[in-house]
Structure formats: C-alpha cells, structure tokens
Amino acid sequence: MKFINDKCSICGDCVAKCVNNAIISGDIYRIDIEKCIDCGACVEVCNQNAIVEYVAPIVDDPEFNS
C-alpha cells in the first residue's frame, strides 16, 4: 500500500497517470486504498518522490511504545 507524504507539490501528474482514479485531489492528495491496484504508475511520474510504500510501525518495538 502506498501513501503520499508531505513532499507532494500538488502538481497533478500522479492524478493524470493513475489508471484506476485512486488519487483524491484537494488541499492534499490522498490515495484511495479501495481503488489502488498498486501498479506503481503514480510513483514513476512523481518528481518529488512523494509517493512511498506505507510501512506500519511494529507495535512491540520498545522505542515505539516509549
């Protein structure tokens, strides 16, 4: 699963490239995880490297629970 981080410049390239209309535009861009097919087309066109793989924190990590 991917998400769009704060490096996003809201240029719209990813919206235009998304084959499944999974990117929701607005003040910030978001990826609709119900529509995203994880094809990577948005990642390829993002010049800001703002679309990245989401990695959930490990709940048992002592530093996370501090």
N, C-alpha and C positions, 0 to 999 in steps of 0.2 A: 504494500500500500504506500502511496506517495502523498506528500503534502507540500504546500507552497510556503516557504519561510519568508522572513522579513527582508530578504534581499530583492524580492519582487519589485520591479519598476512599473508594473501595471501597463505593460506595452501592448498586450493582447495577442502576441504571437502564439502563445500556447492555446488560447481560446480558438483561434483560427485553425490550428493544426489538429485539435482533438477530434478524433473520428467518431466519438460517442457523445459529444456535447456534455462532457463530465466536469468541465471547469465553469464554475459560477463566478461571474464577474461582479464587481461592486467596488466599494472603497478598498477592499482587499479581495484577492482572488482565493477561492477555495476549490478543492476537488471533491466532487460528489462521489463518495466511495461506493454507492449503489450503482453508479453508471460507469465508473472507471474500470477498464478492462486490462489495465497495467501494461499497455503496449509500449510505453516509453516515447511516443511521438512528441509529447509536450516537453520532455526532458531534452530531446535533441534540438529543439528550437529555442530553448531558454538561454539567452546570452548572459544572464545574471547568475546562472547555476542556482536558481531559487527553488527548483523542484527536486526534492530529495526523497529518499526512501525513509519511511517512518519506522523507527525502532522504539518499541515500548521499553520503558525502564524495567529493570529486574527488581521486583518487589522485595526480594530477600537480600538485596545489596545493602550492607550496613551504612554506606555513605548516603544512600537514597533515603534511608529511614532516620537519619540524624536530624 
